[in-house]
Amino acid sequence: MTINHDTRAKAGVPVTDVSRRAADHHAADDSRPGKVNVAWLVVGLIGLVGFVLLTVAVWARVVFPFDQPLLTLTHTWDGKPDVWKVVSETANIPLIVIGLGFVILLFVTRRRREAVLVLLMLAAVTAGSEGVKQLTLRPRPETGTASGIPGVVYSYPSGHVLEALTILGLVAIRVWRTAWALAVRLAIAILVVVDVVLVGIARMALGAHYPTDVLAGVLGGLGVLGLYAWFTRRGAWADKPPGQTPTMLREADEGH
């Protein structure tokens, strides 16, 4: 709530420099979350537009000059393929468990609209990824120690990177909006970035994806995260659960 200095003066209440500075500081705090949400929306739209443009280019068989050199570089890191396979598998079954667990947690903590939104987004990401693979029909790289997932012969986009960024990113945004210690929230955000980067490298090192496949996964994931942040912002459709939110997910005023 912003204090109106003219109203206070008319009411005979003295307006001191201290109260004015406090009111101005409070008004700045109120505007900060709105700017953050708009920034997330911009990131989401850029991600989605970038994903669409890259998809059209791949569908049109455009040759990207950086694809093969980066792919060759990552293959030089394939001295321990078992390690990269473990990293790659962290973006498989574990992500399904985390995603479903997140939806259940939102539901039982009465954030049911948000739970529905997350569930729909996860379904759209999974179905959309497979649909784009069938549209672009891009074969996986012929070199490397792994050809990809059995039964999935096309490489664009990287579903592992897309789902890793989407699922872990959704959790990170929800955690960031809580009243948890800043160090904890920062640690979780950094871990998400590190995991997504490692999964992307692993998929290229194993010969399952081109760099542009990984880039598409990142762009698509950012698009989803931007929309999630926007639709769950304060006062949006997926915000305001019917009842008190448990402490674990209670939002800090300065972080939402």
ABEGO torsion letter per residue (X at the ends): XBBBAAAAAAAGBBBBAAAAAAAAAAAAAAAAAAAAAAAAAAAAAAAAAAAAAAAAAAAAGBBBAAAAAAAAAAAAAAABAAAAAAAAAAABAAAAAAAAAAAAAAAAAGBAAAAAAAAAAAAAAAAAAAAAAAAAGBBBBABEABAEBBGBABAOBBAAAAAAAAAAAAAAAAAAABABBAAAAAAAAAAAAAAAAAAAAAAAAAGABBAAAAAAAAAAAAAAAAAAAAAABBGBAABGBBEBBBAAABBBAAAX
